[in-house]
Amino acid sequence: MTDTDRLEFAQAIGATAEVFSEQVSEARANAYFIALGDFPIGIVKDAFGQAIKRCKFFPKPAELIELIEGSDEDVGAMAWARVTRALEEIGTYETVDFQDAVLHRVILSMGGWSEMWRIQDLTAREQGFRRAEFVRLYHALRRAPGIAPPVLWGQHEGHNAPIGYQGYTPCVIVGARGNREALRGSGQPMLGPADSEPAPS
């Protein structure tokens, strides 16, 4: 999360506090914001929503993190679901930001966003193999240091860069469920397929 997410965060923690009849001071809310700061706002809001359904008492930061991270299989499967939904709703022509550094690194290891469309042409059995590969990579890269690009090139950006127009393509912000959440203007550094990191052995 960033400072621009503070209003949404305040609304989420405030609604959760209402459900549990809990008083949350500004200092306490700020401590929660810092503790959960490594996660995108959409995922944090989902965690508060899960806490309302599953917790008997107002959740501690550690409980919210457990709801967010889950098991490696759960997290990898949810990330895969986001990717497949984004492929259907957004496609690979557009540059995207999943707001998940590990997911970005996984996609680069699998050839880059601009090549992910190929998954849709696979048989169900072949897609199962690709899903297993994705979950394995997500598990490995969660525990391995690495630098993730802030966004993932789409096919338009891949075409524009060689002719001197890199960074001119707007970026689609991908929501927690793989939906088209927002559109951001160009100008951020980007990495294309040539910059992909090798998959861990």
N, C-alpha and C positions, 0 to 999 in steps of 0.2 A: 504494500500500500504506500501511497504518497500523501502529502499534506492535502492534496486536492480531494482525497477520499474521506476526509475527516467528517464531513456532513453526513454522508451515507453511513459511515461507521457509527456516528452518534445516534442516528435513527435506528440502526440495527440493535445496538446494545441497549438503547432506551426501550425499544419494544420488548426485548427479552426481559429486561428488568421489570417491566410492567406485569408480564405474565407471572413472574416469580415473586411479585410484591417486594422487590428489592430496591433499595436506594443506592444509586451509583453516583458518587461525587465526581467532579471534573478530574481530580487527581487520579482516582481509581480508573476512570474511563481512559485516561491518557496512558496509564500503565498497561491496560489491556491492548491499546493501540500499538504500543511499542512491542509487547510480547508477540503480537500477531502480525507485525509489520512486514515479515518476509513473504506473506501470502497476498495474492490479488484480492481486491475488495469483494469481487463477486463470490469467491470461494469462502471468504470470511463471513459474508452475509448468509451463505448456505449453511455454514457451521452453526451460526446462531439459530437458524431455522431448525436444524436437526436437534439442537440442544432443547428447544422448546418442546419437541416431540418426545425426546428420549431421556432427558435428565429430570430428576425429582427436585433438585435444588439448582440455584443459579450457578452456572458453570464457572469453574476456575479456568485461567488461560490454558493450563496443561490439558484440561478436558476438551477444550475447543480444538487444540492442536491435534489431539488424538482423533477427534471427529474428522478433522481435515485430512490427516495423513493416512489413517487406517492402516491396513496391512499393505505390503508391497503389491500383492496381487490386486487388491481393491483399488489402490491408487493408480496402478498401471492400467487396469481395466477402465476406470473412469476417464483417464486421459485418452485412451483409445476411442472411447465413446464420443468424447469431444471432437477428436480428429475426424471420425467418420461422419458426424453430424455437420461439421464445418465443410467437409468435402461436398456434401449434399446441398447445403444452404448457401455457401460462399463460393466454392470452387477454387481451383488452383491458379486462375488467371490473376487474381488480386493478391497483393502483399498483405500478410496477416501478422497479428501479434496476439498470441495466446496468453500472454502475461504469466507464463510459466517457463522459467529458464531451462528446467530439465526437459520439458516437452520439446522446446526448441532444439536442444542438443540431440534428442532422439530423432527428430525429423531430419536434421542435417545428416545424422549417421545413416539414415535410410535413403539418402539421395536428395533431400531438399523438398520443400513444399511444392515447388513447381512440377515435381515428378510424382507426387502422391496420388494424382488422378488415376494412375495405373491400377491402384488397388480396386477401384470400382469395376474394372474389367476382369478381375479374377473370379474364379469359381468360389463357391462357399468354402470348399476344402482349402483352397489356396489362401483365401482371406484368413482362415483360421491359423495357418502357418505364419502369415504376416502379423497377425494379432499377437501370437506367442512371441515372435521376435521383438515386437514393440514393447511388450510387457517386460521381457528379459532385459532389454536395453534400458528401460525406465528404471528398473530395479538397480542395474549396475551404475548408471549415471547419477542416480540420486546420491550415491555414496562416493562418487569420484569427483574431484575438483575439476573445474573446466570453465571456459568462458562461453557464454551463450550470446548470440546476436539479439539485439532488442526486437528485431522483426525478422520475418522469413519472406524472402523474395517469392513473388508469384511469377507467372510466365510473362506478364507485361513488363515487369521490372527486368527480368532476365533478357528480354528483347531490347529494352531501352538502354541498358548499361553499356553495351558495346558501342553504341553510337553516340555516347556522351550525355545521356539523359538519366543517369543513375540518381535515384532519390526523388524523382519528380512524381512518382506514382503514390497516391494516397494509401494509407494503411488501414485495414479493417481490424478493429478491436474485437476479438472473439470472446463471447461470454462464457460463463461457467458451464453451460450446456452445449457449447459449440455453435451458438447462435451468433448472428451479426449484431453486436452490441452498440458499436459506434464507429465513426470514420474519423481518422486523424490525418492531418495534412502531412505532406512530405517534408524531408529535411533531416531525418535521423540517419546515422550510419547504418548501412545494411550489409549483410553477408549473403552471397549467392551460393549455388551448388559447389562452385570451385573451392569454397572455404569450408566445406563440411569436414567435421572431425571424424577420424576413423572410429569404427565401432570397437568397443572393448572386446578382447578375446575371451 
